[in-house]
């Protein structure tokens, strides 16, 4: 299935190239958003070769109330969840990223980088490239509600912030501690000591092979809560990490890449990708290339269900942990590549909106905008 997917992906790039106009690009001054002529897209190869387990959720979720101690928030559940892991695992001890900015980190009133990374910096910071938050692979009804962080079996899983453990063990997804087939496997949920806009925050750590905390235990940032494993619905070791806002509920997730502090010297690209007529483009390809290193990135916009956008940014695509510098942003639309140069600034969010034939807009959303995907 993966080989067929890759062939279709490359075929899509060839078709784009056939339709593109052969025009020589211009060079943008760093820090200035300037459009360049339409060019042929170069589709990046994935950094990891994933394996997947096909799981479809039921159309009507069941609800099971879980008594959490000391949290009063119930956990709504549905029947299944889709996750996978990368087959290429980095060597333990390899340096992959600099330290994170100290938490909380927020250079604007609308940012909320409150959490530290749940995996040590010796492992890669990037989530699986083609299955980030809101990603789909098998169909629009199977949406990813977190990020999958690659790490070898037994790697330490760290608390992303201070708080109280409200779940530890099997059954987080199904709501039953007796359900040995729970898709999350061995998992931990933490209700944090801080919230956002008067709402509590929770983080989820799933698929562990070992849980080292108990319900009711207070943990500090960086506390080892367990070890990376492959329990639950997964084909191999990785950490599935979620951020939930308001309730410890599957339907209340937010994109973790907007909540984990960036690495020092790195920034985050956030966008809202729409058609010419203002319709959100779901699961739509976005391409990025560093003009400094020639490294290429790709990501897809959110799928149509389950995920929630930030109340201010109202985004449907996020690409985090980008080294600061000038990039070429390309969103193919109308059989042509729509390319513009942008600058990623360290420790900050670079925001854009795209409106089909109307092109790009780099104006920040108004403070009153509270849309949700």
CORHU-V344048 format. One record per pair of residues at least 12 apart in sequence whose ideal C-beta (glycine too) atoms are under 8 Angstrom apart, sorted by the first residue. I is the first residue (numbers start at 1). GAP is how many residues later the second one is. D is the distance in whole Angstrom. If there is no record, write none. Layout:
I	GAP	D
I	GAP	D
//
This chain:
1	51	7
2	47	7
2	48	7
2	49	8
2	50	8
5	132	8
9	34	6
10	33	6
12	31	7
12	273	8
13	28	6
13	29	7
13	30	4
15	320	8
16	24	7
16	25	5
16	316	5
16	319	7
16	320	8
16	321	6
17	23	4
17	24	7
19	316	4
19	317	6
20	18	6
20	19	6
20	20	5
20	21	8
20	316	6
20	317	6
21	16	7
21	17	5
21	315	7
23	14	4
23	15	6
23	16	7
24	13	7
25	12	6
25	14	6
25	314	7
27	314	8
28	298	7
28	312	8
28	313	3
30	295	8
30	296	5
30	313	5
31	295	8
31	312	5
32	309	8
32	311	8
33	307	6
33	308	7
33	309	6
33	310	8
33	319	8
33	327	7
33	329	5
34	306	7
34	307	6
35	304	7
35	305	5
35	324	7
35	325	7
36	292	8
36	303	5
36	304	7
36	305	6
37	302	8
38	298	5
38	299	5
38	300	7
38	301	6
39	291	8
39	298	6
39	300	6
40	297	7
41	246	6
41	289	5
41	291	6
41	296	5
42	245	8
42	247	7
42	254	6
43	244	7
43	253	8
43	255	7
44	243	7
44	245	8
44	252	3
44	253	6
44	254	5
46	83	5
46	84	6
47	39	8
47	41	8
47	77	8
47	79	7
47	82	6
48	38	3
48	39	7
48	40	5
48	80	6
48	81	7
48	102	6
49	37	7
49	38	5
49	39	6
50	34	5
50	35	7
50	36	5
50	37	7
50	78	6
50	80	7
50	81	7
51	33	6
51	34	7
51	36	6
51	184	4
51	185	6
52	30	7
52	32	4
52	85	6
52	86	8
52	183	7
53	29	7
53	30	7
53	31	6
53	180	6
53	181	7
53	182	5
54	28	8
54	84	6
55	25	4
55	26	6
55	27	5
55	87	7
55	128	7
55	178	5
56	24	7
56	26	8
56	82	7
56	83	8
56	85	7
56	86	6
57	21	5
57	22	6
57	23	5
57	24	7
57	84	7
57	85	7
58	20	6
58	21	4
58	22	7
59	82	8
61	15	7
61	16	7
61	17	3
61	18	7
61	189	8
62	15	6
62	16	7
62	17	7
63	13	5
63	14	7
63	112	8
64	12	8
64	13	5
64	110	7
64	111	3
64	112	6
65	110	7
66	101	7
66	105	8
66	109	5
68	98	4
68	99	7
68	121	8
68	123	8
68	147	7
68	180	7
69	97	7
69	146	5
69	147	5
70	94	6
70	96	8
70	146	6
71	93	7
71	95	4
71	120	5
71	129	8
71	177	7
73	93	8
73	118	7
73	127	7
73	129	8
73	174	5
73	175	5
73	176	7
74	173	7
74	174	8
74	175	8
75	92	8
75	97	7
75	100	6
75	173	5
75	174	6
75	175	8
76	171	8
76	173	5
76	174	6
76	175	6
77	96	6
77	97	5
77	98	4
77	173	6
78	95	8
78	172	6
79	95	8
80	103	6
80	153	7
81	64	7
81	92	6
81	102	4
81	103	7
81	152	6
82	55	7
82	56	7
82	60	4
82	61	8
82	62	7
82	151	7
83	61	7
83	65	6
83	100	7
83	123	8
83	124	7
83	149	8
83	150	6
83	151	5
83	155	8
83	157	5
84	44	7
84	47	7
84	53	8
84	64	7
84	150	7
84	151	6
84	154	8
85	43	8
85	63	6
85	65	7
85	145	7
85	149	6
85	150	6
85	151	4
85	152	6
85	153	4
86	42	6
86	62	8
86	64	5
86	152	7
87	149	7
88	62	8
89	61	6
89	62	8
89	63	5
89	148	8
90	33	6
90	34	6
90	60	7
92	30	7
92	31	8
92	60	6
92	63	7
93	29	6
94	28	6
94	29	8
95	26	8
95	27	7
96	25	7
96	26	7
96	27	6
96	28	5
96	29	6
97	24	5
97	27	7
97	28	5
97	166	4
97	169	7
97	224	7
98	23	7
98	165	5
98	166	5
98	167	6
98	168	8
99	22	6
99	164	7
99	165	6
100	16	6
100	17	6
100	21	8
100	160	8
100	161	4
100	162	7
100	163	6
100	164	7
101	12	7
101	160	5
101	161	6
101	162	8
101	163	6
101	246	5
102	159	7
103	12	6
103	13	6
103	58	7
103	118	7
103	158	5
104	90	8
104	157	8
105	156	5
105	157	7
105	242	7
107	240	6
107	241	5
108	240	8
108	241	7
110	202	4
110	203	7
110	257	8
111	237	8
111	238	6
112	84	6
112	146	7
112	147	6
113	145	8
113	146	7
113	147	7
113	148	4
113	149	7
114	47	6
114	78	8
114	80	7
114	82	7
114	87	7
114	145	6
114	147	8
115	45	4
115	46	5
115	88	7
115	128	7
115	141	8
115	144	5
115	145	5
115	146	7
116	42	7
116	44	5
116	45	7
116	105	5
116	106	7
116	144	7
116	145	6
117	41	7
117	43	7
117	143	6
117	144	8
118	31	7
118	39	6
118	40	5
118	41	7
118	42	5
118	85	7
118	87	6
118	121	6
118	123	5
119	30	5
119	32	5
119	36	7
119	37	8
119	38	7
119	39	7
119	109	8
119	120	6
120	35	7
120	36	6
120	38	7
121	142	8
123	26	7
123	27	7
123	28	5
123	29	8
123	32	7
124	25	8
124	26	6
125	138	6
125	141	8
125	195	8
125	196	4
126	194	8
126	195	6
127	20	4
127	21	6
127	22	6
127	129	8
127	130	7
127	193	8
128	19	8
128	20	5
128	22	7
128	110	8
129	168	8
129	169	7
129	170	7
130	168	7
130	169	8
130	170	7
131	13	6
131	17	6
132	12	7
132	15	6
132	123	8
132	125	7
132	167	6
132	168	8
132	186	7
132	187	8
133	12	7
133	13	6
133	14	6
133	120	8
133	122	4
133	123	6
133	124	7
133	169	7
133	174	6
133	185	7
134	121	7
134	167	7
134	168	3
134	169	5
134	172	8
134	173	4
134	182	7
135	148	8
135	165	6
135	167	8
135	168	7
136	147	5
136	164	8
136	167	4
140	142	7
140	143	7
140	163	6
140	164	5
140	165	7
141	164	6
143	159	8
143	160	4
143	161	8
143	162	5
143	163	4
143	164	6
144	159	8
145	97	6
145	105	7
145	108	4
145	161	6
145	162	7
146	58	7
146	60	8
146	94	5
146	95	5
146	96	4
146	97	8
146	107	7
146	110	6
147	93	8
147	94	6
147	109	5
147	110	7
148	90	5
148	91	7
148	92	6
148	93	8
149	89	6
149	90	5
149	91	8
149	92	6
150	88	5
151	77	5
151	86	7
151	87	6
151	88	6
152	76	7
152	85	6
153	56	6
153	74	8
153	75	6
153	76	6
153	77	7
153	84	4
154	55	7
154	73	5
154	74	6
154	75	8
155	72	7
155	73	4
155	82	8
155	84	8
156	68	5
156	71	6
156	72	8
157	31	8
157	48	5
157	51	6
157	67	7
157	68	5
157	69	5
157	70	6
157	71	6
157	82	6
158	63	8
158	64	5
158	65	7
158	66	6
158	67	7
159	31	6
159	44	8
159	60	5
159	61	7
159	62	6
159	63	6
159	64	4
159	65	8
159	66	5
160	30	8
160	43	5
160	61	7
160	81	8
160	100	7
161	29	7
161	31	5
161	32	8
161	33	7
161	40	8
161	42	7
161	60	5
162	30	7
162	31	5
162	32	8
162	56	7
162	57	7
162	58	5
162	59	6
163	27	4
163	28	5
163	29	4
163	30	5
163	40	8
163	55	7
163	56	7
164	26	7
164	27	5
164	29	8
164	52	7
164	53	7
164	54	5
164	55	8
165	23	6
165	24	7
165	25	6
165	48	5
165	49	7
165	50	6
165	51	7
165	52	5
165	53	8
165	54	6
165	60	7
166	23	5
166	24	7
166	25	5
166	36	7
166	49	6
166	82	6
167	20	7
167	21	6
167	22	4
167	48	7
167	81	8
168	19	8
168	20	5
168	21	8
168	43	5
168	45	5
168	46	6
168	47	5
168	49	8
169	17	6
169	18	7
169	42	6
170	12	5
170	15	7
170	16	6
170	17	8
170	61	8
172	12	5
172	15	4
172	17	6
172	32	7
172	34	7
173	14	8
173	59	8
173	77	7
182	50	6
183	49	5
183	50	4
184	20	8
184	22	4
184	23	7
184	48	5
184	49	8
184	56	7
185	21	6
185	22	5
185	23	7
185	44	7
185	45	8
185	46	3
185	47	3
185	48	8
185	49	7
186	20	8
186	21	7
186	22	4
186	23	7
186	24	7
186	25	5
186	40	7
186	43	7
186	45	5
186	46	7
187	17	6
187	18	6
187	19	4
187	20	7
187	21	7
187	24	8
187	45	8
188	16	7
188	17	5
188	20	7
188	23	6
188	25	6
188	37	5
188	38	6
189	13	6
189	14	7
189	15	5
189	16	8
189	59	6
190	12	6
190	13	5
190	15	8
190	29	7
190	35	8
191	57	7
196	49	6
197	114	8
199	46	6
199	47	4
200	45	8
200	46	7
200	47	8
201	42	7
201	43	7
201	44	6
202	40	8
202	41	7
202	42	4
202	43	8
202	45	8
202	46	5
203	38	7
203	39	7
203	40	6
203	41	7
204	36	7
204	37	7
204	38	4
204	39	8
204	40	7
205	20	6
205	21	7
205	34	6
205	35	8
205	36	6
206	26	6
206	33	7
206	34	4
206	35	8
206	36	8
207	21	7
207	22	6
207	23	6
207	24	6
207	25	5
207	27	5
207	30	8
207	31	6
207	32	7
207	33	5
208	18	4
208	19	6
208	20	6
208	21	5
208	23	7
208	31	8
209	17	8
209	18	5
209	19	7
209	20	2
209	21	7
209	22	6
209	28	8
210	16	5
210	17	4
210	19	7
211	14	7
211	15	5
212	12	6
212	13	6
212	14	5
212	15	7
213	12	5
213	13	7
241	15	6
242	14	7
243	12	8
243	13	5
243	16	5
245	63	8
250	56	8
251	55	7
252	56	7
253	53	8
253	54	7
253	55	6
254	54	6
254	56	7
255	52	8
255	54	8
255	55	7
255	60	8
255	63	5
257	61	5
257	62	8
257	63	4
257	64	8
258	12	7
258	52	6
258	55	7
258	57	8
258	60	6
258	62	8
258	91	8
260	60	7
262	58	7
262	59	6
262	84	8
262	85	6
263	58	6
264	82	7
264	83	7
265	58	6
265	59	6
265	81	5
265	82	8
266	54	8
266	55	5
266	56	6
266	57	6
266	58	7
266	78	8
266	80	6
266	81	8
267	55	6
267	57	6
267	77	4
267	78	5
267	79	6
267	80	7
267	81	5
267	82	7
267	83	6
268	50	7
268	51	7
268	52	5
268	53	8
268	54	7
268	76	8
268	80	7
268	81	5
268	82	7
269	19	7
269	48	8
269	49	7
269	50	4
269	51	8
269	53	6
269	58	8
269	60	8
269	73	8
269	75	6
269	80	8
269	81	5
269	83	8
270	40	8
270	43	5
270	45	5
270	47	7
270	48	5
270	79	5
270	80	7
270	81	5
270	82	8
271	15	7
271	44	6
271	45	7
271	46	5
271	47	8
271	80	7
271	81	5
271	82	7
271	83	7
272	41	7
272	42	6
272	43	5
272	44	6
272	45	8
272	80	8
272	81	4
272	82	7
273	13	7
273	28	5
273	43	6
273	44	6
273	58	6
273	80	8
273	81	5
274	79	7
274	80	6
274	81	5
274	82	7
275	80	7
275	81	5
276	79	6
276	80	3
276	81	5
276	82	6
277	79	7
278	77	7
280	21	8
280	36	6
280	93	7
281	20	6
281	35	8
282	19	6
282	20	7
282	21	6
282	22	5
282	34	8
283	17	5
283	18	6
283	19	8
283	20	5
283	21	8
284	16	6
284	17	4
284	33	8
284	47	8
285	13	7
285	15	6
285	46	8
285	47	6
286	12	7
286	13	5
286	14	7
286	15	7
286	31	6
286	33	7
286	43	8
286	44	8
286	45	6
287	42	8
287	43	4
287	44	7
287	45	8
288	31	6
288	34	8
288	39	5
288	40	7
288	41	6
288	42	7
289	38	6
289	39	5
289	41	7
290	32	8
290	33	7
290	35	6
290	36	8
290	37	6
291	34	7
291	35	5
291	36	6
291	37	6
291	50	7
292	31	8
292	33	4
292	34	7
293	30	7
293	32	8
297	22	6
297	25	7
299	18	6
299	19	8
299	20	5
300	17	7
301	15	5
301	16	4
302	14	5
302	15	7
302	71	6
307	66	6
308	64	6
308	65	6
309	62	7
309	63	5
309	64	4
311	59	5
311	60	8
311	61	6
312	53	6
312	55	8
312	57	7
312	58	7
313	36	8
313	38	6
313	52	6
314	51	6
314	55	6
314	56	8
314	57	4
314	58	7
314	59	7
315	58	8
316	57	6
322	22	5
323	21	7
324	20	5
324	21	6
324	22	4
325	18	7
325	19	6
326	15	6
326	16	7
326	17	5
326	18	8
327	14	7
327	15	5
327	16	7
327	17	6
328	12	8
328	13	6
329	12	7
329	13	5
329	23	7
329	31	8
331	23	5
333	21	8
333	23	6
333	24	7
334	22	7
334	23	6
338	16	7
338	21	7
338	22	8
340	19	8
340	20	5
342	20	8
351	13	6
351	14	7
//
